[in-house]
Amino acid sequence: MVEDRLARRRRQFPKLKGWRRNRAGNWQIEIRQFRVTMFENALGWGGVISHPLRPEGAFTPGRCGNFTEAQMVAFDLLVVLEKQLGEP
């Protein structure tokens, strides 16, 4: 069975080479004008996604137990935001 495009994008998202640490030490990637920033605090891992048309940012729901799990949740939110803003 051929993996669909969205499933392939989701599976590859944590492995993208664009992940870098920002000045605050958080992991961040910029993809199609979206900035995805992952952070860890006492509650676990979370993320925030911003876009020039939505600079206030959208936070991932809840907290995750590890970085990769949080990346998957952030990817799911990214897909929703892409649809809302009319991105491919």
Contact map, one row per residue, 1 for C-alpha under 8 A:
1110000000000000000000000000000000000000000000000000000000000000000000000000000000000000
1111000000000000000000000000000000000000000000000000000000000000000000000000000000000000
1111101100000000000000000000000000000000000000000000000000000000000000000000000000000000
0111111100000000000000000000000000000000000000000000000000000000000000000000000000000000
0011111110000000000000000000000000000000000000000000000000000000000000000000000000000000
0001111111000000000000000000000000000000000000000000000000000000000000000000000000000000
0011111111100000000000000000000000000000000000000000000000000000000000000000000000000000
0011111111110000000000000000000000000000000000000000000000000000000000000000000000000000
0000111111111000000000000000000000000000000000000000000000000000000000000000000000000000
0000011111111100000000000000000000000000000000000000000000000000000000010011000000000000
0000001111111100000000000000000000000000000000000000000000000000000000000000000000000000
0000000111111111000000000000000000000000000000000000000000000000000000000000000000000000
0000000011111111000000000000000000000000000000000000000000000000000000110010000000000000
0000000001111111000000000000000000000000000000000000000000000000000100110000000000000000
0000000000011111100000000000000000000000000000000000000000000000000000000000000000000000
0000000000011111111000000000000000000000000000000000000000000000000000000000000000000000
0000000000000011111000000000000000000000000000000000000000000000000000000000000000000000
0000000000000001111100000000110000000000000000000000000000000000000000000000000000000000
0000000000000001111110000011100000000000000000000000000000000000000000000000000000000000
0000000000000000011111000011100000000000000000000000000000000000000000000000000000000000
0000000000000000001111111111000000000000000000000000000000000000000000000000000000000000
0000000000000000000111111111000000000000000000000000000000000000000000000000000000000000
0000000000000000000011111100000000000000000000000000000000000000000000000000000000000000
0000000000000000000011111100000000000000000000000000000000000000000000000000000000000000
0000000000000000000011111110000000000000000000000000000000000000000000000000000000000000
0000000000000000000011111111000000001111000000000000000000000000000000000000000000000000
0000000000000000001111001111100000001110000000000000000000000000000000000000000000000000
0000000000000000001111000111110000111100000000000000000000000000000000000000000000000000
0000000000000000011100000011111000111000000000000000000000000000000000000000000000000000
0000000000000000010000000001111111110000000000000000000000000000000000000000000000000000
0000000000000000000000000000111111110000000000000000000000000000000000000000000000000000
0000000000000000000000000000011111000000000000000000000000000000000000000000000000000000
0000000000000000000000000000011111100000000000000011000000000000000000000000000000000000
0000000000000000000000000000011111110000000000001111000000000000000000000000000000000000
0000000000000000000000000001111011111000000000001110000000000000000000000000000000000000
0000000000000000000000000001111001111100000000111100000000000000000000000100000000000000
0000000000000000000000000111100000111110000000111000000000000000000000000000000000000000
0000000000000000000000000111000000011111000011110000000000000000001001100000000000000000
0000000000000000000000000110000000001111100011100000000000000000000000000000000000000000
0000000000000000000000000100000000000111111111000000000000000000000000000000000000000000
0000000000000000000000000000000000000011111110000000000000000000000000000000000000000000
0000000000000000000000000000000000000001111100000000000000000000000000000000000000000000
0000000000000000000000000000000000000001111110000000000000000010000000000000000000000000
0000000000000000000000000000000000000001111111000000000000000011110000000000000000000000
0000000000000000000000000000000000000111101111100000000000000011111001000000000000000000
0000000000000000000000000000000000000111000111110000000000111111000001000100000000000000
0000000000000000000000000000000000011110000011111000000000110000000001100100000000000000
0000000000000000000000000000000000011100000001111100000011110000000000000100000000000000
0000000000000000000000000000000001111000000000111110000011100000000000000100010000000000
0000000000000000000000000000000001110000000000011111011111000000000000000000000000000000
0000000000000000000000000000000011100000000000001111111010000000000000000000000000000000
0000000000000000000000000000000011000000000000000111111000000000000000000000000000000000
0000000000000000000000000000000000000000000000000011111000000000000000000000000000000000
0000000000000000000000000000000000000000000000000111111110000000000000000000000000000000
0000000000000000000000000000000000000000000000000111111110000000000000000000000000000000
0000000000000000000000000000000000000000000000000100011111000000000000000000000000000000
0000000000000000000000000000000000000000000000011110011111100000000000000000000000000000
0000000000000000000000000000000000000000000000011100000111110000000000000000000000000000
0000000000000000000000000000000000000000000001111000000011111000000000000000000000000000
0000000000000000000000000000000000000000000001110000000001111110000000001100100000000000
0000000000000000000000000000000000000000000001000000000000111110000000001000000000000000
0000000000000000000000000000000000000000000001000000000000011111000000000000000000000000
0000000000000000000000000000000000000000001111000000000000011111100001000000000000000000
0000000000000000000000000000000000000000000111000000000000000111111011000000000000000000
0000000000000000000000000000000000000000000110000000000000000011111011000000000000000000
0000000000000000000000000000000000000000000110000000000000000001111111000000000000000000
0000000000000000000000000000000000000100000010000000000000000001111111100000000000000000
0000000000000100000000000000000000000000000000000000000000000000011111110000000000000000
0000000000000000000000000000000000000000000000000000000000000001111111111000000000000000
0000000000000000000000000000000000000100000011100000000000000011111111111100000000000000
0000000000001100000000000000000000000100000000100000000000000000001111111110000000000000
0000000001001100000000000000000000000000000000000000000000000000000111111111000000000000
0000000000000000000000000000000000000000000000000000000000011000000011111111100000000000
0000000000000000000000000000000000010000000001111000000000010000000001111111110000000000
0000000001001000000000000000000000000000000000000000000000000000000000111111111000000000
0000000001000000000000000000000000000000000000000000000000000000000000011111111100000000
0000000000000000000000000000000000000000000000000000000000010000000000001111111110000000
0000000000000000000000000000000000000000000000001000000000000000000000000111111111000000
0000000000000000000000000000000000000000000000000000000000000000000000000011111111100000
0000000000000000000000000000000000000000000000000000000000000000000000000001111111110000
0000000000000000000000000000000000000000000000000000000000000000000000000000111111111000
0000000000000000000000000000000000000000000000000000000000000000000000000000011111111111
0000000000000000000000000000000000000000000000000000000000000000000000000000001111111111
0000000000000000000000000000000000000000000000000000000000000000000000000000000111111110
0000000000000000000000000000000000000000000000000000000000000000000000000000000011111110
0000000000000000000000000000000000000000000000000000000000000000000000000000000001111111
0000000000000000000000000000000000000000000000000000000000000000000000000000000001111111
0000000000000000000000000000000000000000000000000000000000000000000000000000000001100111
